[in-house]
Amino acid sequence: MSFECPHCGEILGEMTCQACQRSLPEGSRYCNWCGEELVDDAGDQAAREGAPADDDEGPVDFASRKLCSDGTCIGVIGPDGRCKECGKPYTGEPEPEEEPEEEKEEEH
């Protein structure tokens, strides 16, 4: 069985799941058939390659990160004071949207 990239048509390499012995695209991290996590000859190297890496500033500290103040962006603020996703400068915490007040009926 050969695997073809659905985007460019390139023929992909093939590997076999150690658990169910079915064919998979080369470089797969999990078996499409049985869900087994796959490891290559280098041990757990395949699993580590896809793991999120620390960025240039060092390990990610989720507790101290600043989220983009745009309100619709999912990015975080970098050391330069700008969002890493949209590039907008940090302007402080986003304001919570005010809910419209329900119109009260006047009693006569």
Backbone hydrogen bonds, N-H to C=O, Kabsch-Sander energy under -0.5 kcal/mol:
donor,donor_aa,acceptor,acceptor_aa,energy
3,F,12,L,-0.8
5,C,10,E,-2.8
9,G,5,C,-1.7
12,L,3,F,-3.5
15,M,24,L,-2.5
17,C,22,R,-2.4
21,Q,17,C,-1.6
24,L,15,M,-2.9
26,E,13,G,-2.2
28,S,25,P,-1.5
31,C,36,E,-2.2
35,G,31,C,-1.1
38,L,29,R,-2.9
40,D,43,G,-0.8
43,G,40,D,-1.6
44,D,42,A,-0.5
48,R,44,D,-1.8
49,E,45,Q,-2.1
50,G,46,A,-0.8
51,A,48,R,-1.0
55,D,58,G,-0.9
58,G,55,D,-2.0
62,F,60,V,-0.8
64,S,61,D,-1.0
65,R,61,D,-0.6
65,R,62,F,-0.5
67,L,65,R,-0.5
68,C,75,G,-2.4
71,G,68,C,-0.7
77,I,66,K,-2.9
78,G,82,R,-3.0
81,G,78,G,-2.0
83,C,88,K,-2.7
84,K,76,V,-2.7
87,G,83,C,-0.8
90,Y,81,G,-2.6
91,T,92,G,-0.5
